Amino acid sequence: FMSETAAALCLSAGYRSAGDRMWQTLTLFFALMPCALVQLSLVFIHRDVSRDRPLVLLLHLLQLGPLV
């Protein structure tokens, strides 16, 4: 998960340095949108399974939910 996100950010930085704004935007969108959707679904799963824990919610907001 983390390596895929890091690779997408490196690729996006390469597109930015080449001046290719459209591909940079598409790379960021298709890399970060699934991450956000996974985090959102994991927040609801954690709320259904256990009591509210603010640390878990914070980790999901920081995109570190799958590590929990």
C-alpha positions in Angstrom: 0.0 0.0 0.0 2.7 2.5 1.0 5.0 1.6 -1.9 2.2 2.0 -4.4 1.4 5.4 -3.0 5.1 6.4 -3.0 5.5 5.2 -6.6 2.4 7.2 -7.7 3.9 10.3 -6.0 7.3 9.8 -7.7 5.6 9.4 -11.0 3.5 12.5 -10.4 6.7 14.5 -9.6 8.2 13.2 -12.8 5.2 14.4 -14.8 5.4 17.8 -13.0 9.1 18.3 -13.8 8.3 17.4 -17.5 5.5 20.0 -17.5 2.8 17.5 -18.2 0.0 18.8 -15.9 -2.8 16.6 -17.2 -1.0 13.3 -16.6 0.1 14.6 -13.1 -3.5 15.4 -12.2 -4.7 12.1 -13.5 -2.0 10.1 -11.7 -2.8 11.8 -8.4 -6.5 11.4 -8.8 -6.3 7.7 -9.7 -3.8 7.0 -6.9 -5.4 9.0 -4.1 -9.1 8.5 -4.7 -9.0 4.7 -4.1 -6.9 5.4 -1.0 -9.5 7.8 0.3 -12.4 5.3 -0.4 -10.6 2.5 1.3 -10.0 4.7 4.4 -13.7 5.7 4.4 -14.9 2.2 4.3 -12.4 1.1 7.0 -13.7 3.9 9.3 -17.2 2.5 9.0 -16.1 -1.1 9.6 -14.2 0.0 12.7 -17.2 1.9 14.0 -19.4 -1.1 13.5 -17.1 -3.6 15.1 -15.8 -1.7 18.1 -16.4 1.4 20.1 -15.3 4.9 18.9 -11.6 5.3 19.2 -10.2 8.7 18.2 -6.7 7.3 17.5 -8.1 4.9 14.8 -10.1 7.7 13.3 -6.9 9.9 13.2 -4.9 7.2 11.6 -7.6 6.8 8.9 -7.6 10.5 8.2 -3.8 10.4 7.8 -4.2 7.5 5.3 -2.6 5.0 7.7 -5.7 2.9 8.4 -4.5 -0.3 6.7 -1.5 -0.4 9.0 -3.9 -0.7 11.9 
